[in-house]
Amino acid sequence: MTATERPRLVEIRDNLDARIAEAERESWIGEIEGLQSSKTHAEEKLAQLDGQIARKQEAVDLGIPTFREIVARTTAVAAPPEPS
């Protein structure tokens, strides 16, 4: 599941809310139960997706040195020893 699918999941959840409200108005008891179960699953998927998105947005320090750190570590090349 990708972040691009999130709007569709939100749409599904919102549609389920509307269908639950209609089922309650019409007293469709069995329908209410099934719709609420579907809504619970949609909300769980949204929570999983939000968790994935949050983890991807966290900065991770890979320990890669900056340019200044690299330059500071370079040493001058020593002249080769003279033949004796």
N, CA, C and O atoms as a GROMACS GRO file, in nm:
protein
  336
    1MET      N    1   0.085  -0.116   0.000
    1MET     CA    2   0.000   0.000   0.000
    1MET      C    3   0.090   0.124   0.000
    1MET      O    4   0.189   0.129   0.072
    2THR      N    5   0.054   0.222  -0.081
    2THR     CA    6   0.138   0.341  -0.093
    2THR      C    7   0.062   0.465  -0.049
    2THR      O    8  -0.060   0.463  -0.033
    3ALA      N    9   0.137   0.572  -0.029
    3ALA     CA   10   0.077   0.699   0.015
    3ALA      C   11  -0.023   0.751  -0.088
    3ALA      O   12  -0.116   0.823  -0.052
    4THR      N   13  -0.006   0.716  -0.214
    4THR     CA   14  -0.098   0.764  -0.317
    4THR      C   15  -0.236   0.700  -0.303
    4THR      O   16  -0.334   0.751  -0.357
    5GLU      N   17  -0.245   0.589  -0.231
    5GLU     CA   18  -0.372   0.522  -0.210
    5GLU      C   19  -0.450   0.578  -0.091
    5GLU      O   20  -0.566   0.542  -0.070
    6ARG      N   21  -0.386   0.665  -0.012
    6ARG     CA   22  -0.451   0.717   0.108
    6ARG      C   23  -0.582   0.791   0.078
    6ARG      O   24  -0.681   0.766   0.147
    7PRO      N   25  -0.586   0.881  -0.022
    7PRO     CA   26  -0.713   0.951  -0.049
    7PRO      C   27  -0.828   0.854  -0.081
    7PRO      O   28  -0.943   0.879  -0.042
    8ARG      N   29  -0.798   0.746  -0.149
    8ARG     CA   30  -0.902   0.648  -0.181
    8ARG      C   31  -0.952   0.579  -0.054
    8ARG      O   32  -1.072   0.557  -0.040
    9LEU      N   33  -0.862   0.546   0.038
    9LEU     CA   34  -0.903   0.485   0.164
    9LEU      C   35  -0.990   0.580   0.247
    9LEU      O   36  -1.086   0.537   0.310
   10VAL      N   37  -0.954   0.708   0.246
   10VAL     CA   38  -1.034   0.807   0.318
   10VAL      C   39  -1.173   0.815   0.256
   10VAL      O   40  -1.274   0.823   0.327
   11GLU      N   41  -1.178   0.812   0.124
   11GLU     CA   42  -1.307   0.816   0.053
   11GLU      C   43  -1.392   0.694   0.089
   11GLU      O   44  -1.512   0.706   0.112
   12ILE      N   45  -1.330   0.578   0.093
   12ILE     CA   46  -1.402   0.455   0.130
   12ILE      C   47  -1.456   0.465   0.271
   12ILE      O   48  -1.573   0.434   0.297
   13ARG      N   49  -1.371   0.510   0.364
   13ARG     CA   50  -1.415   0.525   0.504
   13ARG      C   51  -1.532   0.621   0.516
   13ARG      O   52  -1.630   0.593   0.585
   14ASP      N   53  -1.522   0.736   0.447
   14ASP     CA   54  -1.630   0.835   0.453
   14ASP      C   55  -1.759   0.780   0.392
   14ASP      O   56  -1.868   0.807   0.442
   15ASN      N   57  -1.745   0.704   0.284
   15ASN     CA   58  -1.861   0.642   0.222
   15ASN      C   59  -1.926   0.542   0.317
   15ASN      O   60  -2.049   0.533   0.325
   16LEU      N   61  -1.845   0.468   0.389
   16LEU     CA   62  -1.898   0.373   0.486
   16LEU      C   63  -1.972   0.445   0.597
   16LEU      O   64  -2.075   0.397   0.644
   17ASP      N   65  -1.922   0.561   0.640
   17ASP     CA   66  -1.993   0.642   0.741
   17ASP      C   67  -2.133   0.678   0.692
   17ASP      O   68  -2.231   0.665   0.766
   18ALA      N   69  -2.141   0.722   0.567
   18ALA     CA   70  -2.270   0.761   0.509
   18ALA      C   71  -2.363   0.640   0.498
   18ALA      O   72  -2.483   0.651   0.524
   19ARG      N   73  -2.308   0.526   0.460
   19ARG     CA   74  -2.390   0.406   0.447
   19ARG      C   75  -2.436   0.355   0.583
   19ARG      O   76  -2.547   0.303   0.596
   20ILE      N   77  -2.353   0.370   0.685
   20ILE     CA   78  -2.393   0.332   0.822
   20ILE      C   79  -2.507   0.421   0.868
   20ILE      O   80  -2.604   0.373   0.927
   21ALA      N   81  -2.496   0.551   0.843
   21ALA     CA   82  -2.602   0.644   0.883
   21ALA      C   83  -2.734   0.608   0.813
   21ALA      O   84  -2.840   0.611   0.875
   22GLU      N   85  -2.726   0.575   0.685
   22GLU     CA   86  -2.847   0.536   0.611
   22GLU      C   87  -2.906   0.407   0.668
   22GLU      O   88  -3.027   0.397   0.687
   23ALA      N   89  -2.820   0.310   0.697
   23ALA     CA   90  -2.868   0.183   0.752
   23ALA      C   91  -2.934   0.204   0.888
   23ALA      O   92  -3.032   0.138   0.920
   24GLU      N   93  -2.879   0.296   0.968
   24GLU     CA   94  -2.940   0.326   1.099
   24GLU      C   95  -3.076   0.391   1.082
   24GLU      O   96  -3.170   0.359   1.155
   25ARG      N   97  -3.088   0.484   0.986
   25ARG     CA   98  -3.217   0.550   0.959
   25ARG      C   99  -3.322   0.448   0.915
   25ARG      O  100  -3.439   0.457   0.952
   26GLU      N  101  -3.278   0.352   0.835
   26GLU     CA  102  -3.370   0.254   0.779
   26GLU      C  103  -3.386   0.129   0.868
   26GLU      O  104  -3.462   0.038   0.836
   27SER      N  105  -3.314   0.128   0.981
   27SER     CA  106  -3.317   0.016   1.076
   27SER      C  107  -3.274  -0.116   1.013
   27SER      O  108  -3.336  -0.220   1.036
   28TRP      N  109  -3.170  -0.112   0.933
   28TRP     CA  110  -3.115  -0.233   0.872
   28TRP      C  111  -3.006  -0.286   0.964
   28TRP      O  112  -2.887  -0.263   0.942
   29ILE      N  113  -3.047  -0.356   1.066
   29ILE     CA  114  -2.956  -0.400   1.173
   29ILE      C  115  -2.839  -0.483   1.120
   29ILE      O  116  -2.724  -0.454   1.153
   30GLY      N  117  -2.866  -0.583   1.041
   30GLY     CA  118  -2.759  -0.669   0.988
   30GLY      C  119  -2.662  -0.592   0.900
   30GLY      O  120  -2.542  -0.617   0.902
   31GLU      N  121  -2.716  -0.500   0.824
   31GLU     CA  122  -2.632  -0.418   0.736
   31GLU      C  123  -2.537  -0.329   0.818
   31GLU      O  124  -2.422  -0.310   0.781
   32ILE      N  125  -2.588  -0.276   0.927
   32ILE     CA  126  -2.507  -0.188   1.014
   32ILE      C  127  -2.384  -0.263   1.064
   32ILE      O  128  -2.273  -0.210   1.062
   33GLU      N  129  -2.405  -0.385   1.108
   33GLU     CA  130  -2.295  -0.464   1.163
   33GLU      C  131  -2.184  -0.487   1.058
   33GLU      O  132  -2.066  -0.470   1.088
   34GLY      N  133  -2.224  -0.526   0.939
   34GLY     CA  134  -2.127  -0.551   0.832
   34GLY      C  135  -2.053  -0.425   0.791
   34GLY      O  136  -1.932  -0.428   0.768
   35LEU      N  137  -2.126  -0.314   0.782
   35LEU     CA  138  -2.064  -0.187   0.744
   35LEU      C  139  -1.966  -0.138   0.850
   35LEU      O  140  -1.859  -0.086   0.819
   36GLN      N  141  -2.003  -0.156   0.976
   36GLN     CA  142  -1.912  -0.114   1.084
   36GLN      C  143  -1.785  -0.198   1.083
   36GLN      O  144  -1.676  -0.147   1.112
   37SER      N  145  -1.798  -0.325   1.052
   37SER     CA  146  -1.680  -0.412   1.042
   37SER      C  147  -1.590  -0.364   0.928
   37SER      O  148  -1.468  -0.356   0.944
   38SER      N  149  -1.650  -0.332   0.814
   38SER     CA  150  -1.572  -0.280   0.700
   38SER      C  151  -1.505  -0.149   0.734
   38SER      O  152  -1.390  -0.125   0.696
   39LYS      N  153  -1.576  -0.063   0.807
   39LYS     CA  154  -1.520   0.067   0.846
   39LYS      C  155  -1.400   0.047   0.940
   39LYS      O  156  -1.299   0.117   0.929
   40THR      N  157  -1.412  -0.047   1.032
   40THR     CA  158  -1.301  -0.077   1.124
   40THR      C  159  -1.177  -0.120   1.046
   40THR      O  160  -1.066  -0.076   1.075
   41HIS      N  161  -1.197  -0.206   0.946
   41HIS     CA  162  -1.084  -0.251   0.864
   41HIS      C  163  -1.023  -0.136   0.784
   41HIS      O  164  -0.901  -0.126   0.772
   42ALA      N  165  -1.108  -0.049   0.730
   42ALA     CA  166  -1.058   0.066   0.655
   42ALA      C  167  -0.976   0.158   0.745
   42ALA      O  168  -0.872   0.209   0.704
   43GLU      N  169  -1.025   0.179   0.868
   43GLU     CA  170  -0.952   0.265   0.962
   43GLU      C  171  -0.818   0.202   1.003
   43GLU      O  172  -0.719   0.272   1.022
   44GLU      N  173  -0.816   0.068   1.016
   44GLU     CA  174  -0.691   0.000   1.048
   44GLU      C  175  -0.591   0.016   0.934
   44GLU      O  176  -0.472   0.040   0.957
   45LYS      N  177  -0.638   0.003   0.810
   45LYS     CA  178  -0.550   0.021   0.694
   45LYS      C  179  -0.496   0.164   0.689
   45LYS      O  180  -0.379   0.185   0.660
   46LEU      N  181  -0.583   0.261   0.718
   46LEU     CA  182  -0.538   0.401   0.722
   46LEU      C  183  -0.431   0.421   0.828
   46LEU      O  184  -0.331   0.489   0.804
   47ALA      N  185  -0.451   0.362   0.945
   47ALA     CA  186  -0.352   0.375   1.053
   47ALA      C  187  -0.219   0.312   1.012
   47ALA      O  188  -0.112   0.368   1.038
   48GLN      N  189  -0.225   0.194   0.946
   48GLN     CA  190  -0.101   0.130   0.899
   48GLN      C  191  -0.031   0.217   0.797
   48GLN      O  192   0.091   0.235   0.802
   49LEU      N  193  -0.108   0.272   0.704
   49LEU     CA  194  -0.051   0.355   0.600
   49LEU      C  195   0.009   0.482   0.658
   49LEU      O  196   0.118   0.524   0.617
   50ASP      N  197  -0.061   0.544   0.753
   50ASP     CA  198  -0.008   0.664   0.817
   50ASP      C  199   0.122   0.633   0.891
   50ASP      O  200   0.215   0.714   0.891
   51GLY      N  201   0.130   0.515   0.952
   51GLY     CA  202   0.254   0.474   1.019
   51GLY      C  203   0.368   0.458   0.920
   51GLY      O  204   0.481   0.499   0.948
   52GLN      N  205   0.339   0.397   0.805
   52GLN     CA  206   0.442   0.380   0.701
   52GLN      C  207   0.490   0.517   0.651
   52GLN      O  208   0.610   0.538   0.634
   53ILE      N  209   0.396   0.607   0.629
   53ILE     CA  210   0.431   0.740   0.580
   53ILE      C  211   0.518   0.812   0.682
   53ILE      O  212   0.617   0.875   0.646
   54ALA      N  213   0.481   0.803   0.810
   54ALA     CA  214   0.557   0.870   0.915
   54ALA      C  215   0.699   0.814   0.924
   54ALA      O  216   0.795   0.890   0.941
   55ARG      N  217   0.712   0.682   0.912
   55ARG     CA  218   0.846   0.622   0.919
   55ARG      C  219   0.933   0.665   0.802
   55ARG      O  220   1.053   0.685   0.818
   56LYS      N  221   0.874   0.679   0.686
   56LYS     CA  222   0.951   0.720   0.569
   56LYS      C  223   0.996   0.865   0.578
   56LYS      O  224   1.097   0.903   0.519
   57GLN      N  225   0.921   0.946   0.652
   57GLN     CA  226   0.954   1.087   0.661
   57GLN      C  227   1.057   1.117   0.770
   57GLN      O  228   1.111   1.228   0.775
   58GLU      N  229   1.086   1.020   0.855
   58GLU     CA  230   1.185   1.041   0.960
   58GLU      C  231   1.324   1.048   0.898
   58GLU      O  232   1.358   0.972   0.807
   59ALA      N  233   1.403   1.139   0.949
   59ALA     CA  234   1.541   1.150   0.901
   59ALA      C  235   1.624   1.038   0.963
   59ALA      O  236   1.610   1.006   1.081
   60VAL      N  237   1.707   0.980   0.884
   60VAL     CA  238   1.793   0.873   0.931
   60VAL      C  239   1.938   0.917   0.911
   60VAL      O  240   1.979   0.950   0.800
   61ASP      N  241   2.014   0.917   1.020
   61ASP     CA  242   2.154   0.955   1.012
   61ASP      C  243   2.234   0.832   0.971
   61ASP      O  244   2.246   0.735   1.047
   62LEU      N  245   2.288   0.837   0.852
   62LEU     CA  246   2.366   0.724   0.802
   62LEU      C  247   2.514   0.736   0.836
   62LEU      O  248   2.593   0.648   0.804
   63GLY      N  249   2.549   0.845   0.900
   63GLY     CA  250   2.687   0.862   0.938
   63GLY      C  251   2.776   0.903   0.822
   63GLY      O  252   2.898   0.887   0.829
   64ILE      N  253   2.718   0.955   0.718
   64ILE     CA  254   2.797   0.998   0.603
   64ILE      C  255   2.863   1.131   0.638
   64ILE      O  256   2.794   1.225   0.676
   65PRO      N  257   2.994   1.140   0.626
   65PRO     CA  258   3.063   1.265   0.664
   65PRO      C  259   3.032   1.378   0.566
   65PRO      O  260   3.006   1.355   0.447
   66THR      N  261   3.036   1.498   0.618
   66THR     CA  262   3.017   1.616   0.533
   66THR      C  263   3.147   1.646   0.460
   66THR      O  264   3.252   1.589   0.493
   67PHE      N  265   3.142   1.732   0.362
   67PHE     CA  266   3.261   1.769   0.286
   67PHE      C  267   3.368   1.827   0.377
   67PHE      O  268   3.486   1.794   0.363
   68ARG      N  269   3.328   1.913   0.470
   68ARG     CA  270   3.426   1.974   0.561
   68ARG      C  271   3.496   1.870   0.646
   68ARG      O  272   3.616   1.881   0.672
   69GLU      N  273   3.422   1.766   0.688
   69GLU     CA  274   3.486   1.662   0.768
   69GLU      C  275   3.586   1.582   0.683
   69GLU      O  276   3.692   1.542   0.732
   70ILE      N  277   3.553   1.561   0.558
   70ILE     CA  278   3.643   1.487   0.469
   70ILE      C  279   3.771   1.567   0.445
   70ILE      O  280   3.881   1.512   0.452
   71VAL      N  281   3.756   1.696   0.416
   71VAL     CA  282   3.871   1.782   0.388
   71VAL      C  283   3.960   1.792   0.511
   71VAL      O  284   4.083   1.792   0.498
   72ALA      N  285   3.902   1.799   0.628
   72ALA     CA  286   3.981   1.811   0.750
   72ALA      C  287   4.064   1.685   0.776
   72ALA      O  288   4.167   1.692   0.843
   73ARG      N  289   4.022   1.571   0.723
   73ARG     CA  290   4.093   1.446   0.746
   73ARG      C  291   4.202   1.418   0.644
   73ARG      O  292   4.286   1.331   0.665
   74THR      N  293   4.203   1.490   0.536
   74THR     CA  294   4.305   1.462   0.433
   74THR      C  295   4.442   1.507   0.484
   74THR      O  296   4.454   1.604   0.558
   75THR      N  297   4.539   1.435   0.444
   75THR     CA  298   4.676   1.468   0.486
   75THR      C  299   4.760   1.496   0.363
   75THR      O  300   4.728   1.451   0.253
   76ALA      N  301   4.865   1.569   0.382
   76ALA     CA  302   4.956   1.600   0.271
   76ALA      C  303   5.031   1.470   0.234
   76ALA      O  304   5.064   1.388   0.320
   77VAL      N  305   5.054   1.456   0.108
   77VAL     CA  306   5.127   1.337   0.060
   77VAL      C  307   5.274   1.358   0.092
   77VAL      O  308   5.332   1.461   0.058
   78ALA      N  309   5.334   1.261   0.158
   78ALA     CA  310   5.474   1.270   0.196
   78ALA      C  311   5.560   1.240   0.072
   78ALA      O  312   5.524   1.158  -0.013
   79ALA      N  313   5.672   1.308   0.065
   79ALA     CA  314   5.764   1.284  -0.047
   79ALA      C  315   5.824   1.145  -0.032
   79ALA      O  316   5.848   1.100   0.081
   80PRO      N  317   5.848   1.077  -0.143
   80PRO     CA  318   5.908   0.944  -0.132
   80PRO      C  319   6.048   0.953  -0.072
   80PRO      O  320   6.118   1.052  -0.093
   81PRO      N  321   6.088   0.851  -0.001
   81PRO     CA  322   6.224   0.855   0.059
   81PRO      C  323   6.330   0.858  -0.049
   81PRO      O  324   6.316   0.797  -0.156
   82GLU      N  325   6.438   0.930  -0.020
   82GLU     CA  326   6.547   0.939  -0.118
   82GLU      C  327   6.629   0.813  -0.114
   82GLU      O  328   6.652   0.755  -0.008
   83PRO      N  329   6.674   0.772  -0.232
   83PRO     CA  330   6.756   0.649  -0.236
   83PRO      C  331   6.888   0.671  -0.162
   83PRO      O  332   6.946   0.780  -0.166
   84SER      N  333   6.934   0.568  -0.096
   84SER     CA  334   7.060   0.581  -0.023
   84SER      C  335   7.175   0.516  -0.092
   84SER      O  336   7.287   0.520  -0.041
   0.00000   0.00000   0.00000
